[in-house]
Amino acid sequence: MYDGDLDEDEQEELDNLRRLFRKETYNLSVYYPEEVLERCRTLIEAQKDPERIKYLQLLCRCGILPFEYLLMKRKEG
């Protein structure tokens, strides 16, 4: 998703997922605490590459990025 080139089918699937998770109905990030979402926003805003920003926004809205943050926070204790 970040460094590799996607073939046509993979790109189409990624575009479909981005469209799906833009809808509020599918925005899973609303189930995370504001502190976690703020960390996600900070990470996204620090990026310079517009493509990477799109991917991180998708990861945030589908809940993967906030979940990863919670796991890392728990691991650190």
PEWOFEN-V489454 format. One record per pair of residues at least 24 apart in sequence whose ideal C-beta (glycine too) atoms are under 7 Angstrom apart, sorted by the first residue. I is the first residue (numbers start at 1). J is the second residue. If there is no record, write none. Layout:
[[I,J] [I,J]]
//
This chain:
[[1,55] [2,52] [2,55] [17,58] [18,54] [18,58] [21,58] [21,61] [21,62] [27,61] [28,61] [28,62] [28,63] [29,60] [29,61] [29,63] [29,66] [32,66] [36,66] [36,69] [36,70] [37,66] [39,69] [40,65] [40,66] [40,69]]
//
